[in-house]
Amino acid sequence: MSDQCKVDAVSDLSLREAVCIHTKKICDACIDKDCIEDLRVFLTQDSQTILEQATNVKARSAELLHVALDVEPVQFNTGHYTVDITYYYRILVDAIVCGTRPCTICGLAVFSKRVILCGGEGSAKIFTSKCVSGGPDRHQMMNCNKPDAVVEVVDPMVLASKVVEVCNCCCSDNTNVDLPPFICGCFDGDLVLSGEARRLYVTIGQFSIIRMERDTQLRIPSYSYCIPTKDCSATGSSSDENPCDMFSKIKFPVASFFPPCGDGECGSVGGTSTGCGCGSVGGTSTGNGCGNTCNNTCSTCRPCR
């Protein structure tokens, strides 16, 4: 049993015809690395009650719930668009109350930012027959020729957390957060937006890729039809399959016992590569393995003594 998906090699490379396809062309893209400091967390009512009595807190994790995107053209700069991005996170925090066992509290954090990317020019309005629940709104009908914004993002890292006492002299009670109903529905209780005595703030780190796409048509070579070769009846588990036979198909997880030391390093245990060994940077040992001087490829490293 393979632990990775494999794609069958193409056996027939004879060109059949040239076909036209409709796809998305990437007009512009950028990578983004945000360190978001002191991001306010709106706790649920039960969680807020626990925070009011807590003696210490420690943020556990942050989960990305949703990303809202809005694209608008940039005036006097044809082909460029602003992308307003709003991230919604579920924050889990461990709170200590009277030195007892930590209680897990939950809340919502919201972060917004804007980027400018090139989306190309297009004057043709695009309509499709895809069914839209409730039909298109006025905003969609007026902007049916704009490019699409796409954000790829992983769950952020929680870097720090703190609790701040709310006071009239330093904290404002004004909350200008417009929360969509489906976001509020992700929590077990109502969120406390104002009137609390203590507030929770977190600092998170986030990596993302933002790109602009526009519909286009391409002419590509066609070799053959994509006919599946994998037999579904030969995969999966069945009631009459011997558990030991199924276990015997699983490869030994060498990497779990000998994690990689870094790029360009090699080694073996029992004839299986562990990803660790002498290693080399510019032909010199990195010191992660035996310490011998090595060439740039692992296969030419001298064995450790």
C-alpha positions in Angstrom: 0.0 0.0 0.0 1.6 3.3 -1.1 1.5 6.3 1.2 1.5 8.6 -1.8 -0.8 9.0 -4.8 0.9 7.9 -8.0 0.1 9.1 -11.5 0.3 6.5 -14.3 2.9 7.2 -16.9 1.7 8.1 -20.4 2.2 5.1 -22.6 0.8 6.5 -25.9 2.3 9.8 -27.0 1.0 9.8 -30.5 -0.7 13.1 -31.2 -4.4 12.8 -32.0 -5.5 16.3 -32.6 -5.4 19.9 -31.3 -8.3 20.8 -29.0 -9.5 24.1 -27.5 -10.0 24.3 -23.7 -11.5 26.9 -21.4 -9.3 27.5 -18.4 -8.0 30.2 -16.0 -4.9 32.2 -16.9 -2.8 33.5 -13.9 -2.3 37.2 -14.7 -0.4 38.0 -11.5 0.5 36.5 -8.2 2.4 37.2 -5.0 3.5 35.4 -1.9 2.6 36.9 1.5 4.1 36.6 5.0 2.1 38.4 7.7 3.0 38.7 11.3 -0.3 40.0 12.8 0.3 41.5 16.2 -2.3 42.0 19.0 -5.2 40.6 17.1 -8.4 40.9 19.2 -10.3 37.7 19.9 -14.1 37.9 20.3 -14.9 35.1 22.7 -18.2 33.3 23.2 -20.2 34.2 26.2 -19.2 31.1 28.2 -15.5 31.6 27.2 -15.7 35.2 28.2 -17.0 34.3 31.7 -14.0 31.9 32.1 -11.5 34.6 30.9 -12.8 37.1 33.5 -11.7 34.7 36.3 -8.6 33.3 34.6 -5.2 33.8 36.2 -3.2 32.9 33.1 -3.9 32.0 29.4 -1.9 30.3 26.7 -3.1 30.2 23.1 -3.2 26.7 21.7 -4.1 27.0 18.0 -5.6 29.0 15.3 -7.8 27.6 12.5 -8.7 29.5 9.3 -12.5 29.4 8.9 -13.0 31.5 5.8 -11.5 34.1 3.5 -13.7 36.8 2.0 -12.4 38.5 -1.2 -13.5 41.7 -3.0 -12.0 42.9 -6.3 -12.2 46.4 -7.5 -10.4 48.2 -10.4 -7.7 50.7 -9.7 -8.5 54.1 -11.1 -6.0 55.7 -13.5 -4.1 52.4 -13.6 -5.7 50.2 -16.3 -5.5 46.4 -15.8 -4.7 46.6 -12.1 -7.1 45.7 -9.3 -7.3 46.0 -5.5 -8.0 42.8 -3.6 -9.6 43.4 -0.2 -9.0 40.2 1.8 -10.7 39.4 5.2 -9.5 36.3 7.1 -11.7 34.7 9.8 -10.0 32.5 12.4 -11.2 30.3 15.2 -8.8 30.7 18.2 -8.5 28.1 20.9 -6.9 29.1 24.2 -6.1 27.3 27.5 -7.2 29.4 30.5 -6.0 28.6 34.1 -8.7 29.4 36.7 -7.6 29.3 40.4 -4.7 26.9 39.6 -6.9 24.1 38.4 -6.9 22.1 35.2 -6.8 24.4 32.1 -10.2 25.2 30.5 -10.4 25.5 26.7 -12.0 28.7 25.6 -12.9 29.7 22.0 -13.3 32.8 20.0 -13.2 34.6 16.7 -10.4 36.8 15.3 -10.7 38.9 12.1 -7.9 40.3 10.0 -8.2 42.4 6.9 -5.7 43.6 4.3 -5.4 44.9 0.8 -3.1 44.1 -2.1 -2.9 45.4 -5.7 -2.3 43.0 -8.5 -2.4 43.0 -12.3 -5.6 41.3 -13.6 -5.3 42.2 -17.3 -7.9 44.0 -19.4 -11.2 42.6 -20.7 -14.3 44.4 -21.9 -16.4 41.3 -22.7 -19.0 40.4 -20.0 -19.1 36.8 -19.1 -22.3 34.9 -18.2 -22.7 31.2 -17.6 -25.7 28.8 -17.2 -24.5 27.7 -13.8 -27.3 27.8 -11.2 -26.8 30.4 -8.5 -29.0 30.2 -5.4 -31.1 33.3 -5.2 -29.8 34.6 -8.6 -27.0 37.1 -9.2 -27.2 40.4 -7.2 -26.7 43.9 -8.6 -23.0 43.9 -7.7 -22.3 40.7 -9.6 -24.2 41.9 -12.7 -22.2 45.1 -12.9 -18.8 43.4 -12.5 -19.1 40.3 -14.7 -15.9 41.0 -16.6 -13.4 41.4 -13.7 -10.7 38.8 -13.0 -11.1 36.4 -10.1 -9.0 36.7 -7.0 -7.7 33.4 -5.4 -6.0 33.0 -2.0 -4.2 29.9 -0.9 -3.4 29.9 2.8 -2.5 27.5 5.5 -3.6 27.6 9.1 -1.6 30.3 10.9 0.9 29.9 13.7 0.1 31.3 17.1 3.1 33.3 18.3 1.9 35.0 21.5 -1.2 35.8 23.5 -2.1 38.3 26.3 -5.1 39.5 28.3 -5.8 43.2 28.7 -8.0 44.9 31.3 -10.6 47.1 29.6 -10.7 50.7 30.9 -12.1 53.9 29.7 -8.7 55.6 29.5 -7.0 53.2 27.1 -9.5 50.9 25.5 -12.3 51.7 23.1 -15.7 49.9 23.1 -16.4 50.7 19.5 -16.6 47.5 17.5 -16.8 48.0 13.7 -16.8 44.3 12.8 -19.4 43.1 10.4 -19.6 39.4 11.0 -21.4 37.2 8.4 -24.1 34.9 9.9 -22.4 31.7 8.7 -19.2 32.7 10.5 -21.1 33.2 13.8 -22.8 29.9 13.2 -19.3 28.2 13.5 -19.4 28.8 17.3 -21.5 27.2 20.0 -22.7 30.4 21.5 -23.1 34.1 20.8 -19.9 36.2 20.5 -19.2 39.0 23.0 -18.4 42.1 20.9 -18.5 44.7 23.7 -19.1 45.3 27.4 -16.5 42.8 28.6 -14.0 43.6 31.5 -11.1 41.7 30.0 -10.0 41.2 26.4 -7.9 38.5 24.7 -5.3 39.4 22.1 -3.1 37.0 20.0 -0.2 37.4 17.7 -0.2 35.0 14.7 2.0 34.3 11.7 0.5 33.5 8.4 1.8 32.4 5.0 -0.4 32.8 1.8 -0.3 33.0 -1.9 -2.6 35.5 -3.7 -3.2 35.5 -7.4 -5.4 37.0 -10.1 -7.0 34.7 -12.7 -8.9 35.5 -15.9 -10.9 33.2 -18.2 -9.1 32.3 -21.4 -9.2 29.8 -24.2 -6.1 27.8 -25.1 -5.3 25.4 -28.0 -3.4 22.3 -26.7 -2.4 19.0 -28.2 -4.5 16.0 -27.4 -2.9 12.5 -27.2 -5.8 10.3 -26.1 -8.7 10.0 -23.7 -8.0 9.7 -20.0 -9.3 6.2 -19.3 -8.7 5.1 -15.7 -6.5 2.1 -15.3 -6.9 1.7 -11.5 -9.3 -1.0 -10.4 -11.4 0.2 -7.5 -12.3 -3.4 -6.5 -8.6 -4.1 -5.7 -8.3 -1.1 -3.3 -9.8 -0.4 0.1 -10.6 -2.8 2.8 -13.3 -5.5 2.8 -14.8 -7.6 5.6 -13.0 -10.8 4.4 -9.6 -9.3 4.0 -7.0 -10.5 6.5 -5.8 -7.6 8.7 -2.2 -9.0 8.7 -2.2 -9.2 4.9 -3.3 -5.6 4.7 -0.7 -4.5 7.3 2.0 -6.3 5.3 1.4 -4.0 2.3 2.2 -0.9 4.4 5.8 0.2 4.0 7.9 0.5 7.2 7.9 4.2 8.3 11.6 4.8 8.3 11.3 8.5 8.2 9.3 8.4 11.5 12.2 6.9 13.3 15.0 8.8 11.5 13.7 12.2 10.5 15.5 14.1 7.7 18.4 16.3 8.9 18.1 18.7 6.0 18.3 19.1 2.3 21.2 17.4 0.5 21.9 14.8 3.2 21.7 11.1 3.0 22.3 7.9 5.0 20.8 4.5 5.4 19.5 2.1 8.0 19.1 -1.4 7.0 19.6 -0.5 3.3 16.8 2.1 3.4 17.6 5.8 3.0 16.8 7.8 6.2 17.4 11.2 4.7 20.3 11.8 7.2 24.0 11.4 6.7 27.1 13.3 5.9 25.4 16.2 3.9 27.2 18.8 2.0 27.1 22.5 1.4 29.4 23.6 -1.5 31.3 20.3 -1.1 31.9 20.6 2.6 30.3 18.5 5.3 27.5 20.2 7.2 28.3 18.3 10.4 24.9 16.7 10.6 26.4 13.2 9.8 29.7 11.5 10.0 31.7 14.8 9.5 33.6 13.6 6.4 34.2 15.9 3.5 31.6 15.1 0.8 30.7 15.8 -2.8 27.5 17.6 -3.7 25.5 14.4 -4.1 24.7 12.0 -1.4 25.7 9.0 -3.5 29.4 10.0 -3.4 29.7 10.5 0.3 32.3 8.4 2.1 30.8 6.1 4.7 31.0 7.1 8.3 33.7 5.5 10.5 
